[in-house]
Amino acid sequence: MDNAYAAGEEAFLTANPALRSRLLGSLYTTLLPATDAELSAFGRLHAADPPAEHADVEEFVRQWMAVRSLLSPATIAAHPLPALASELSADYQPVGAHLDRLFLTEQAIGHSDQVRASSNAVRTAALVIGVALLAILTGVLLLLRDVRRIRRSLEPGRDQAEFVDTLQIAGNSGEANRLLQRHLERTLAPATAVVLNSNNSADRLEAATPLPAASPLAATLRGAEPRSCLAVRSGRTHTESGTRPPLLPCPVCGPCQGVSSCVPLVVGGTVIGSVLLIRPAGQPLADELRIRESVSQAAPVLANLRNLAIAEIRASTDGLTGLPNKRAVNDALTRMYGQAATGGTPLALLLLDLDHFKQVNDVRGHAAGDQVLAKVGAVLKSVLRTGDFAGRNGGEEFAIILPDTGVDLARPIAERVRAAVAEISFPGTDVNVTTSIGIAGYPDHATTPERLERLADAALYVAKRQGRNRVEVAEPTPADLDRNPADAATISDSPAVPDAPANGAADVPRSRSPSSPASPRG
């Protein structure tokens, strides 16, 4: 009691907020609980006392409760601290005096008992001390248990807050999916989490996160449709425990060992996927609620990131051919050129222009021209290597970027592309499709992407002049090498271009707009 009083008085009188907070914290977590425990034990010890002595003990308890009420947070918040300090000092004086009287009374009784029966006095004193120590120990144990319980109750909240904060900075849907997977596996260990994506356009159910080794999901997801997942189909959580067969087993998670719980990812009433958790034992209700909370928080973020990715793809894709558009071609050329320059690897640029395409539009109509462009786009996708880039520059012109490819290897690829385009046929019509191709390479011809594109365009121009349906390659000339060995070129096996600029045919300006339906030089 003395320690509690001293701590309270010092907290009321100090002008240091940090010291006051520390003193009040010690008061509420240690001193007052310990005092209450000892006072409770003291009351129990005197429960069978004569009425007069029992009334004295109850009076002592009432006096202490008056002091304790002054130390409560509500009283501190409602009164000035200096006034509370004075009132605390005044109220504690009768408590201290009463405590002294009780002590003297106990001392007298103990002495009397010792005189009458010293052995009983010893046993009584030992019992009183044991009970007091037990009360103190019980109070400490209860306090420690409460502290551990509070810490355990706070951990899920901290984990959830960290998950939500990190989810907001996810750069793409793949990163967000892996973040959701790691969060669930960390907070619900031991557990295995898999995020499933409902690809409605392709009518497929896909794993958006890596599958565990030897997981049966690799087989069940092969060819699976969104409706194959019962959580996606119903829009509700589907659970299979393995102990009681469900009326309708899920063909996706049914073969998994243990307890599976599949929660749908719902945004605006639309199911965009699900989150499958597999655990060796049943999940407590708190875990189920945590799963649903995490999934509901992640669903709108995943939907936004997926929509953003789709919008970016559409913005960089030519709607007619399905190839990257002009903006994507420029970005790819800048990026792949930078990679080649940094890594010291060669790079080839091929510019393709369909021959006499304007005639197709004029004679057959733009619908036929669109069909030609679509078939050329399909051919380019089929004949190029993995890692090669093909895009539509606009009109009837296409661009192909070949990484790690010198000019000597680019020419056979260009010939293969030219031959494949020439094989395009339109049954029942006399439409023939051919293409002229110009090639320029790094580091053979240019040291900037802009120069590389100009040289490839000049080579394409000469291919047109030389009769079309052919491939031309830019080559450096001795005069250009004297001026800038890495950034000069002319065209192999071709006569001089009339009205060419003084620095050679390589600088012939481009004469078409990417948005025009056909090139003037077709």
Contacts in CASP RR format, 6 or more apart in sequence:
PFRMAT RR
TARGET T0000
AUTHOR 0000-0000-0000
METHOD contacts of the structure
MODEL  1
MDNAYAAGEEAFLTANPALRSRLLGSLYTTLLPATDAELSAFGRLHAADP
PAEHADVEEFVRQWMAVRSLLSPATIAAHPLPALASELSADYQPVGAHLD
RLFLTEQAIGHSDQVRASSNAVRTAALVIGVALLAILTGVLLLLRDVRRI
RRSLEPGRDQAEFVDTLQIAGNSGEANRLLQRHLERTLAPATAVVLNSNN
SADRLEAATPLPAASPLAATLRGAEPRSCLAVRSGRTHTESGTRPPLLPC
PVCGPCQGVSSCVPLVVGGTVIGSVLLIRPAGQPLADELRIRESVSQAAP
VLANLRNLAIAEIRASTDGLTGLPNKRAVNDALTRMYGQAATGGTPLALL
LLDLDHFKQVNDVRGHAAGDQVLAKVGAVLKSVLRTGDFAGRNGGEEFAI
ILPDTGVDLARPIAERVRAAVAEISFPGTDVNVTTSIGIAGYPDHATTPE
RLERLADAALYVAKRQGRNRVEVAEPTPADLDRNPADAATISDSPAVPDA
PANGAADVPRSRSPSSPASPRG
1 35 0 8 1.000
1 64 0 8 1.000
1 67 0 8 1.000
1 95 0 8 1.000
1 96 0 8 1.000
1 99 0 8 1.000
3 31 0 8 1.000
4 27 0 8 1.000
4 31 0 8 1.000
4 32 0 8 1.000
4 35 0 8 1.000
4 71 0 8 1.000
5 67 0 8 1.000
5 88 0 8 1.000
5 92 0 8 1.000
5 95 0 8 1.000
7 23 0 8 1.000
7 26 0 8 1.000
7 27 0 8 1.000
7 31 0 8 1.000
8 23 0 8 1.000
8 24 0 8 1.000
8 27 0 8 1.000
8 71 0 8 1.000
8 88 0 8 1.000
9 85 0 8 1.000
9 88 0 8 1.000
9 89 0 8 1.000
10 19 0 8 1.000
10 23 0 8 1.000
11 19 0 8 1.000
11 20 0 8 1.000
11 23 0 8 1.000
11 24 0 8 1.000
11 27 0 8 1.000
11 81 0 8 1.000
12 76 0 8 1.000
12 81 0 8 1.000
12 82 0 8 1.000
12 84 0 8 1.000
12 85 0 8 1.000
12 88 0 8 1.000
13 81 0 8 1.000
13 82 0 8 1.000
13 85 0 8 1.000
14 20 0 8 1.000
14 23 0 8 1.000
24 76 0 8 1.000
27 71 0 8 1.000
28 73 0 8 1.000
29 143 0 8 1.000
30 143 0 8 1.000
32 68 0 8 1.000
32 71 0 8 1.000
33 139 0 8 1.000
33 142 0 8 1.000
33 143 0 8 1.000
34 136 0 8 1.000
34 139 0 8 1.000
34 140 0 8 1.000
35 64 0 8 1.000
37 135 0 8 1.000
37 136 0 8 1.000
37 138 0 8 1.000
37 139 0 8 1.000
38 132 0 8 1.000
38 135 0 8 1.000
38 136 0 8 1.000
39 61 0 8 1.000
39 64 0 8 1.000
40 135 0 8 1.000
41 131 0 8 1.000
41 132 0 8 1.000
41 134 0 8 1.000
41 135 0 8 1.000
42 57 0 8 1.000
43 57 0 8 1.000
43 61 0 8 1.000
44 131 0 8 1.000
45 128 0 8 1.000
45 131 0 8 1.000
46 53 0 8 1.000
46 54 0 8 1.000
46 57 0 8 1.000
47 54 0 8 1.000
49 57 0 8 1.000
53 105 0 8 1.000
56 102 0 8 1.000
56 105 0 8 1.000
57 102 0 8 1.000
59 98 0 8 1.000
60 95 0 8 1.000
60 98 0 8 1.000
60 99 0 8 1.000
60 102 0 8 1.000
63 91 0 8 1.000
63 94 0 8 1.000
63 95 0 8 1.000
63 98 0 8 1.000
64 95 0 8 1.000
66 91 0 8 1.000
67 88 0 8 1.000
67 91 0 8 1.000
67 92 0 8 1.000
67 95 0 8 1.000
69 75 0 8 1.000
70 84 0 8 1.000
70 87 0 8 1.000
70 88 0 8 1.000
70 91 0 8 1.000
71 88 0 8 1.000
75 84 0 8 1.000
76 84 0 8 1.000
110 121 0 8 1.000
110 124 0 8 1.000
110 125 0 8 1.000
113 120 0 8 1.000
113 121 0 8 1.000
113 124 0 8 1.000
114 121 0 8 1.000
156 187 0 8 1.000
156 286 0 8 1.000
156 290 0 8 1.000
159 183 0 8 1.000
159 186 0 8 1.000
159 187 0 8 1.000
160 290 0 8 1.000
160 293 0 8 1.000
160 294 0 8 1.000
163 179 0 8 1.000
163 180 0 8 1.000
163 183 0 8 1.000
163 294 0 8 1.000
163 297 0 8 1.000
164 297 0 8 1.000
166 179 0 8 1.000
167 176 0 8 1.000
167 179 0 8 1.000
167 180 0 8 1.000
167 297 0 8 1.000
167 298 0 8 1.000
167 301 0 8 1.000
168 301 0 8 1.000
170 176 0 8 1.000
170 179 0 8 1.000
170 301 0 8 1.000
170 305 0 8 1.000
171 305 0 8 1.000
172 305 0 8 1.000
172 309 0 8 1.000
173 208 0 8 1.000
173 302 0 8 1.000
173 305 0 8 1.000
173 306 0 8 1.000
173 309 0 8 1.000
174 208 0 8 1.000
174 209 0 8 1.000
174 305 0 8 1.000
176 298 0 8 1.000
176 301 0 8 1.000
176 302 0 8 1.000
176 305 0 8 1.000
177 195 0 8 1.000
177 197 0 8 1.000
177 208 0 8 1.000
177 209 0 8 1.000
177 302 0 8 1.000
178 209 0 8 1.000
179 298 0 8 1.000
180 193 0 8 1.000
180 195 0 8 1.000
180 275 0 8 1.000
180 294 0 8 1.000
180 295 0 8 1.000
180 298 0 8 1.000
180 302 0 8 1.000
181 193 0 8 1.000
181 194 0 8 1.000
181 195 0 8 1.000
181 209 0 8 1.000
183 294 0 8 1.000
184 191 0 8 1.000
184 193 0 8 1.000
184 275 0 8 1.000
184 277 0 8 1.000
184 291 0 8 1.000
184 294 0 8 1.000
185 191 0 8 1.000
185 192 0 8 1.000
185 193 0 8 1.000
187 290 0 8 1.000
188 277 0 8 1.000
188 279 0 8 1.000
188 283 0 8 1.000
188 287 0 8 1.000
188 290 0 8 1.000
188 291 0 8 1.000
190 279 0 8 1.000
190 280 0 8 1.000
191 277 0 8 1.000
191 278 0 8 1.000
191 279 0 8 1.000
192 212 0 8 1.000
192 215 0 8 1.000
192 277 0 8 1.000
192 278 0 8 1.000
192 279 0 8 1.000
193 209 0 8 1.000
193 275 0 8 1.000
193 276 0 8 1.000
193 277 0 8 1.000
193 278 0 8 1.000
194 207 0 8 1.000
194 209 0 8 1.000
194 211 0 8 1.000
194 212 0 8 1.000
194 215 0 8 1.000
194 217 0 8 1.000
194 275 0 8 1.000
194 276 0 8 1.000
194 278 0 8 1.000
195 207 0 8 1.000
195 208 0 8 1.000
195 209 0 8 1.000
195 265 0 8 1.000
195 273 0 8 1.000
195 274 0 8 1.000
195 275 0 8 1.000
195 276 0 8 1.000
196 205 0 8 1.000
196 206 0 8 1.000
196 207 0 8 1.000
196 208 0 8 1.000
196 221 0 8 1.000
196 229 0 8 1.000
196 232 0 8 1.000
196 252 0 8 1.000
196 273 0 8 1.000
196 274 0 8 1.000
196 275 0 8 1.000
196 276 0 8 1.000
197 205 0 8 1.000
197 206 0 8 1.000
197 207 0 8 1.000
197 208 0 8 1.000
197 272 0 8 1.000
197 273 0 8 1.000
198 205 0 8 1.000
198 226 0 8 1.000
198 229 0 8 1.000
198 232 0 8 1.000
198 271 0 8 1.000
198 272 0 8 1.000
198 273 0 8 1.000
198 274 0 8 1.000
199 205 0 8 1.000
199 206 0 8 1.000
199 226 0 8 1.000
200 226 0 8 1.000
203 225 0 8 1.000
203 226 0 8 1.000
204 223 0 8 1.000
204 224 0 8 1.000
204 225 0 8 1.000
204 226 0 8 1.000
205 221 0 8 1.000
205 223 0 8 1.000
205 224 0 8 1.000
205 225 0 8 1.000
205 226 0 8 1.000
205 228 0 8 1.000
205 229 0 8 1.000
205 232 0 8 1.000
205 252 0 8 1.000
205 273 0 8 1.000
206 221 0 8 1.000
207 217 0 8 1.000
207 221 0 8 1.000
211 217 0 8 1.000
211 218 0 8 1.000
211 221 0 8 1.000
215 256 0 8 1.000
216 255 0 8 1.000
216 256 0 8 1.000
217 252 0 8 1.000
217 253 0 8 1.000
217 256 0 8 1.000
217 276 0 8 1.000
219 255 0 8 1.000
220 228 0 8 1.000
220 251 0 8 1.000
220 252 0 8 1.000
220 253 0 8 1.000
220 254 0 8 1.000
220 255 0 8 1.000
221 252 0 8 1.000
224 251 0 8 1.000
224 252 0 8 1.000
226 232 0 8 1.000
226 233 0 8 1.000
226 271 0 8 1.000
226 273 0 8 1.000
227 233 0 8 1.000
228 250 0 8 1.000
228 251 0 8 1.000
228 252 0 8 1.000
229 238 0 8 1.000
229 250 0 8 1.000
229 252 0 8 1.000
229 253 0 8 1.000
229 262 0 8 1.000
229 273 0 8 1.000
229 274 0 8 1.000
230 238 0 8 1.000
230 248 0 8 1.000
230 250 0 8 1.000
230 252 0 8 1.000
230 262 0 8 1.000
231 237 0 8 1.000
231 238 0 8 1.000
231 250 0 8 1.000
231 262 0 8 1.000
231 263 0 8 1.000
231 264 0 8 1.000
231 271 0 8 1.000
231 274 0 8 1.000
231 276 0 8 1.000
232 264 0 8 1.000
232 271 0 8 1.000
232 273 0 8 1.000
232 274 0 8 1.000
234 264 0 8 1.000
235 264 0 8 1.000
235 266 0 8 1.000
235 271 0 8 1.000
236 264 0 8 1.000
237 261 0 8 1.000
237 262 0 8 1.000
237 263 0 8 1.000
237 264 0 8 1.000
237 288 0 8 1.000
237 292 0 8 1.000
238 250 0 8 1.000
238 253 0 8 1.000
238 261 0 8 1.000
238 262 0 8 1.000
239 259 0 8 1.000
239 260 0 8 1.000
239 261 0 8 1.000
239 262 0 8 1.000
240 246 0 8 1.000
240 249 0 8 1.000
240 250 0 8 1.000
240 253 0 8 1.000
240 254 0 8 1.000
240 259 0 8 1.000
240 260 0 8 1.000
241 258 0 8 1.000
241 259 0 8 1.000
241 282 0 8 1.000
242 258 0 8 1.000
242 259 0 8 1.000
250 260 0 8 1.000
250 262 0 8 1.000
252 262 0 8 1.000
252 276 0 8 1.000
253 260 0 8 1.000
253 262 0 8 1.000
253 276 0 8 1.000
253 278 0 8 1.000
254 260 0 8 1.000
256 276 0 8 1.000
256 278 0 8 1.000
257 278 0 8 1.000
258 278 0 8 1.000
258 279 0 8 1.000
258 280 0 8 1.000
258 281 0 8 1.000
259 278 0 8 1.000
259 279 0 8 1.000
259 280 0 8 1.000
259 281 0 8 1.000
259 282 0 8 1.000
259 283 0 8 1.000
260 276 0 8 1.000
260 277 0 8 1.000
260 278 0 8 1.000
261 276 0 8 1.000
261 277 0 8 1.000
261 279 0 8 1.000
261 283 0 8 1.000
261 288 0 8 1.000
261 291 0 8 1.000
262 274 0 8 1.000
262 275 0 8 1.000
262 276 0 8 1.000
262 277 0 8 1.000
263 274 0 8 1.000
263 275 0 8 1.000
263 277 0 8 1.000
263 291 0 8 1.000
263 292 0 8 1.000
263 295 0 8 1.000
264 271 0 8 1.000
264 273 0 8 1.000
264 274 0 8 1.000
264 295 0 8 1.000
265 271 0 8 1.000
265 272 0 8 1.000
265 273 0 8 1.000
265 274 0 8 1.000
265 275 0 8 1.000
265 295 0 8 1.000
265 298 0 8 1.000
265 299 0 8 1.000
265 302 0 8 1.000
265 303 0 8 1.000
266 272 0 8 1.000
266 296 0 8 1.000
266 299 0 8 1.000
267 299 0 8 1.000
267 300 0 8 1.000
267 302 0 8 1.000
267 303 0 8 1.000
272 299 0 8 1.000
272 302 0 8 1.000
272 303 0 8 1.000
272 306 0 8 1.000
275 291 0 8 1.000
275 295 0 8 1.000
275 298 0 8 1.000
277 283 0 8 1.000
277 291 0 8 1.000
283 291 0 8 1.000
315 327 0 8 1.000
316 324 0 8 1.000
316 325 0 8 1.000
316 327 0 8 1.000
316 328 0 8 1.000
316 331 0 8 1.000
317 323 0 8 1.000
317 324 0 8 1.000
317 325 0 8 1.000
317 328 0 8 1.000
318 324 0 8 1.000
318 325 0 8 1.000
318 391 0 8 1.000
318 392 0 8 1.000
318 394 0 8 1.000
319 325 0 8 1.000
320 370 0 8 1.000
320 373 0 8 1.000
320 374 0 8 1.000
320 392 0 8 1.000
321 373 0 8 1.000
321 374 0 8 1.000
321 376 0 8 1.000
321 377 0 8 1.000
321 378 0 8 1.000
321 391 0 8 1.000
321 392 0 8 1.000
322 377 0 8 1.000
323 377 0 8 1.000
323 380 0 8 1.000
323 381 0 8 1.000
323 390 0 8 1.000
323 391 0 8 1.000
323 392 0 8 1.000
323 398 0 8 1.000
324 332 0 8 1.000
324 389 0 8 1.000
324 390 0 8 1.000
324 391 0 8 1.000
324 392 0 8 1.000
325 391 0 8 1.000
325 392 0 8 1.000
325 394 0 8 1.000
326 392 0 8 1.000
326 393 0 8 1.000
326 394 0 8 1.000
326 514 0 8 1.000
328 391 0 8 1.000
329 389 0 8 1.000
329 391 0 8 1.000
329 392 0 8 1.000
329 393 0 8 1.000
329 399 0 8 1.000
332 389 0 8 1.000
332 401 0 8 1.000
333 349 0 8 1.000
333 399 0 8 1.000
333 401 0 8 1.000
333 449 0 8 1.000
333 452 0 8 1.000
333 453 0 8 1.000
334 449 0 8 1.000
336 347 0 8 1.000
336 389 0 8 1.000
336 401 0 8 1.000
336 403 0 8 1.000
337 347 0 8 1.000
337 442 0 8 1.000
337 448 0 8 1.000
337 449 0 8 1.000
337 452 0 8 1.000
338 449 0 8 1.000
339 345 0 8 1.000
339 403 0 8 1.000
340 346 0 8 1.000
340 347 0 8 1.000
340 403 0 8 1.000
340 404 0 8 1.000
340 442 0 8 1.000
341 442 0 8 1.000
344 443 0 8 1.000
345 403 0 8 1.000
345 404 0 8 1.000
346 404 0 8 1.000
346 405 0 8 1.000
346 406 0 8 1.000
346 407 0 8 1.000
346 441 0 8 1.000
346 442 0 8 1.000
346 443 0 8 1.000
346 444 0 8 1.000
347 401 0 8 1.000
347 402 0 8 1.000
347 403 0 8 1.000
347 404 0 8 1.000
347 405 0 8 1.000
347 406 0 8 1.000
347 441 0 8 1.000
347 442 0 8 1.000
347 452 0 8 1.000
348 401 0 8 1.000
348 402 0 8 1.000
348 405 0 8 1.000
348 406 0 8 1.000
348 407 0 8 1.000
348 409 0 8 1.000
348 410 0 8 1.000
348 413 0 8 1.000
348 439 0 8 1.000
348 440 0 8 1.000
348 441 0 8 1.000
348 442 0 8 1.000
349 399 0 8 1.000
349 400 0 8 1.000
349 401 0 8 1.000
349 402 0 8 1.000
349 439 0 8 1.000
349 440 0 8 1.000
349 441 0 8 1.000
349 452 0 8 1.000
349 453 0 8 1.000
349 456 0 8 1.000
350 399 0 8 1.000
350 400 0 8 1.000
350 401 0 8 1.000
350 402 0 8 1.000
350 410 0 8 1.000
350 413 0 8 1.000
350 414 0 8 1.000
350 417 0 8 1.000
350 437 0 8 1.000
350 438 0 8 1.000
350 439 0 8 1.000
350 456 0 8 1.000
351 393 0 8 1.000
351 397 0 8 1.000
351 398 0 8 1.000
351 399 0 8 1.000
351 437 0 8 1.000
351 438 0 8 1.000
351 453 0 8 1.000
351 456 0 8 1.000
351 457 0 8 1.000
351 459 0 8 1.000
351 460 0 8 1.000
352 397 0 8 1.000
352 398 0 8 1.000
352 399 0 8 1.000
352 400 0 8 1.000
352 417 0 8 1.000
352 421 0 8 1.000
352 435 0 8 1.000
352 436 0 8 1.000
352 437 0 8 1.000
352 438 0 8 1.000
352 460 0 8 1.000
353 396 0 8 1.000
353 397 0 8 1.000
353 398 0 8 1.000
353 435 0 8 1.000
353 436 0 8 1.000
353 437 0 8 1.000
353 460 0 8 1.000
353 464 0 8 1.000
353 519 0 8 1.000
353 521 0 8 1.000
353 522 0 8 1.000
354 372 0 8 1.000
354 373 0 8 1.000
354 376 0 8 1.000
354 396 0 8 1.000
354 397 0 8 1.000
354 421 0 8 1.000
354 433 0 8 1.000
354 434 0 8 1.000
354 435 0 8 1.000
354 522 0 8 1.000
355 433 0 8 1.000
355 434 0 8 1.000
355 435 0 8 1.000
355 436 0 8 1.000
355 464 0 8 1.000
355 468 0 8 1.000
355 469 0 8 1.000
355 522 0 8 1.000
356 434 0 8 1.000
356 468 0 8 1.000
356 522 0 8 1.000
357 369 0 8 1.000
357 372 0 8 1.000
357 395 0 8 1.000
357 396 0 8 1.000
357 518 0 8 1.000
357 519 0 8 1.000
357 522 0 8 1.000
358 517 0 8 1.000
358 518 0 8 1.000
358 519 0 8 1.000
358 520 0 8 1.000
358 522 0 8 1.000
360 368 0 8 1.000
360 369 0 8 1.000
360 372 0 8 1.000
360 431 0 8 1.000
361 368 0 8 1.000
361 369 0 8 1.000
361 517 0 8 1.000
361 518 0 8 1.000
364 429 0 8 1.000
364 431 0 8 1.000
366 517 0 8 1.000
368 426 0 8 1.000
368 429 0 8 1.000
368 431 0 8 1.000
371 426 0 8 1.000
372 424 0 8 1.000
372 426 0 8 1.000
372 431 0 8 1.000
372 433 0 8 1.000
373 392 0 8 1.000
373 395 0 8 1.000
373 396 0 8 1.000
375 424 0 8 1.000
375 433 0 8 1.000
376 398 0 8 1.000
376 421 0 8 1.000
376 424 0 8 1.000
376 433 0 8 1.000
376 435 0 8 1.000
377 390 0 8 1.000
377 392 0 8 1.000
377 398 0 8 1.000
379 417 0 8 1.000
379 420 0 8 1.000
379 421 0 8 1.000
379 424 0 8 1.000
380 390 0 8 1.000
380 391 0 8 1.000
380 398 0 8 1.000
380 400 0 8 1.000
380 417 0 8 1.000
381 390 0 8 1.000
382 420 0 8 1.000
383 416 0 8 1.000
383 417 0 8 1.000
383 420 0 8 1.000
384 390 0 8 1.000
384 400 0 8 1.000
384 413 0 8 1.000
384 417 0 8 1.000
385 402 0 8 1.000
385 413 0 8 1.000
387 403 0 8 1.000
388 400 0 8 1.000
388 401 0 8 1.000
388 402 0 8 1.000
388 403 0 8 1.000
388 413 0 8 1.000
389 400 0 8 1.000
389 401 0 8 1.000
389 403 0 8 1.000
390 398 0 8 1.000
390 399 0 8 1.000
390 400 0 8 1.000
390 401 0 8 1.000
391 398 0 8 1.000
391 399 0 8 1.000
391 400 0 8 1.000
392 398 0 8 1.000
392 399 0 8 1.000
393 399 0 8 1.000
393 514 0 8 1.000
394 514 0 8 1.000
394 515 0 8 1.000
394 516 0 8 1.000
395 512 0 8 1.000
395 514 0 8 1.000
395 515 0 8 1.000
395 516 0 8 1.000
395 517 0 8 1.000
395 518 0 8 1.000
395 519 0 8 1.000
396 517 0 8 1.000
396 518 0 8 1.000
396 519 0 8 1.000
396 522 0 8 1.000
397 512 0 8 1.000
397 514 0 8 1.000
397 519 0 8 1.000
400 413 0 8 1.000
400 414 0 8 1.000
400 417 0 8 1.000
402 409 0 8 1.000
402 410 0 8 1.000
402 413 0 8 1.000
405 413 0 8 1.000
406 441 0 8 1.000
406 444 0 8 1.000
407 439 0 8 1.000
407 440 0 8 1.000
407 441 0 8 1.000
407 444 0 8 1.000
407 445 0 8 1.000
407 473 0 8 1.000
410 439 0 8 1.000
410 441 0 8 1.000
410 473 0 8 1.000
411 439 0 8 1.000
411 471 0 8 1.000
411 473 0 8 1.000
414 437 0 8 1.000
414 438 0 8 1.000
414 439 0 8 1.000
414 471 0 8 1.000
415 471 0 8 1.000
417 435 0 8 1.000
417 437 0 8 1.000
418 434 0 8 1.000
418 435 0 8 1.000
418 437 0 8 1.000
418 469 0 8 1.000
418 470 0 8 1.000
418 471 0 8 1.000
421 433 0 8 1.000
421 434 0 8 1.000
421 435 0 8 1.000
422 432 0 8 1.000
422 433 0 8 1.000
422 434 0 8 1.000
422 435 0 8 1.000
422 469 0 8 1.000
424 433 0 8 1.000
434 468 0 8 1.000
434 469 0 8 1.000
435 469 0 8 1.000
436 460 0 8 1.000
436 463 0 8 1.000
436 464 0 8 1.000
436 467 0 8 1.000
436 468 0 8 1.000
436 469 0 8 1.000
436 470 0 8 1.000
436 471 0 8 1.000
436 472 0 8 1.000
437 460 0 8 1.000
437 463 0 8 1.000
437 470 0 8 1.000
437 471 0 8 1.000
437 472 0 8 1.000
438 456 0 8 1.000
438 457 0 8 1.000
438 459 0 8 1.000
438 460 0 8 1.000
438 462 0 8 1.000
438 463 0 8 1.000
438 471 0 8 1.000
438 472 0 8 1.000
438 473 0 8 1.000
438 474 0 8 1.000
439 456 0 8 1.000
439 459 0 8 1.000
439 471 0 8 1.000
439 472 0 8 1.000
439 473 0 8 1.000
439 474 0 8 1.000
440 446 0 8 1.000
440 452 0 8 1.000
440 453 0 8 1.000
440 455 0 8 1.000
440 456 0 8 1.000
440 459 0 8 1.000
440 473 0 8 1.000
440 474 0 8 1.000
440 489 0 8 1.000
441 452 0 8 1.000
441 455 0 8 1.000
441 456 0 8 1.000
441 474 0 8 1.000
442 452 0 8 1.000
443 486 0 8 1.000
444 476 0 8 1.000
445 451 0 8 1.000
445 452 0 8 1.000
445 455 0 8 1.000
445 474 0 8 1.000
445 475 0 8 1.000
445 476 0 8 1.000
445 487 0 8 1.000
445 488 0 8 1.000
445 489 0 8 1.000
446 452 0 8 1.000
446 454 0 8 1.000
446 455 0 8 1.000
446 486 0 8 1.000
446 487 0 8 1.000
446 489 0 8 1.000
447 486 0 8 1.000
447 487 0 8 1.000
448 487 0 8 1.000
451 487 0 8 1.000
454 506 0 8 1.000
454 507 0 8 1.000
454 510 0 8 1.000
455 474 0 8 1.000
455 489 0 8 1.000
455 506 0 8 1.000
456 474 0 8 1.000
457 508 0 8 1.000
457 510 0 8 1.000
458 474 0 8 1.000
458 489 0 8 1.000
458 491 0 8 1.000
458 505 0 8 1.000
458 506 0 8 1.000
458 507 0 8 1.000
458 508 0 8 1.000
459 472 0 8 1.000
459 473 0 8 1.000
459 474 0 8 1.000
459 491 0 8 1.000
459 506 0 8 1.000
460 472 0 8 1.000
461 497 0 8 1.000
461 505 0 8 1.000
461 508 0 8 1.000
461 521 0 8 1.000
462 472 0 8 1.000
462 491 0 8 1.000
462 494 0 8 1.000
462 497 0 8 1.000
462 505 0 8 1.000
463 470 0 8 1.000
463 471 0 8 1.000
463 472 0 8 1.000
464 521 0 8 1.000
464 522 0 8 1.000
465 494 0 8 1.000
465 497 0 8 1.000
466 472 0 8 1.000
466 494 0 8 1.000
468 522 0 8 1.000
472 491 0 8 1.000
472 492 0 8 1.000
472 493 0 8 1.000
472 494 0 8 1.000
473 491 0 8 1.000
473 492 0 8 1.000
474 489 0 8 1.000
474 490 0 8 1.000
474 491 0 8 1.000
474 492 0 8 1.000
474 506 0 8 1.000
475 489 0 8 1.000
475 490 0 8 1.000
475 491 0 8 1.000
475 492 0 8 1.000
476 485 0 8 1.000
476 488 0 8 1.000
476 489 0 8 1.000
476 490 0 8 1.000
477 488 0 8 1.000
477 489 0 8 1.000
477 490 0 8 1.000
477 504 0 8 1.000
479 488 0 8 1.000
480 487 0 8 1.000
480 488 0 8 1.000
480 489 0 8 1.000
480 490 0 8 1.000
480 503 0 8 1.000
480 504 0 8 1.000
480 506 0 8 1.000
481 488 0 8 1.000
488 503 0 8 1.000
488 506 0 8 1.000
489 506 0 8 1.000
490 504 0 8 1.000
490 505 0 8 1.000
490 506 0 8 1.000
491 505 0 8 1.000
491 506 0 8 1.000
494 505 0 8 1.000
496 504 0 8 1.000
496 505 0 8 1.000
497 504 0 8 1.000
497 505 0 8 1.000
497 508 0 8 1.000
500 507 0 8 1.000
500 508 0 8 1.000
501 507 0 8 1.000
501 508 0 8 1.000
511 519 0 8 1.000
511 520 0 8 1.000
511 521 0 8 1.000
512 519 0 8 1.000
512 520 0 8 1.000
512 521 0 8 1.000
END
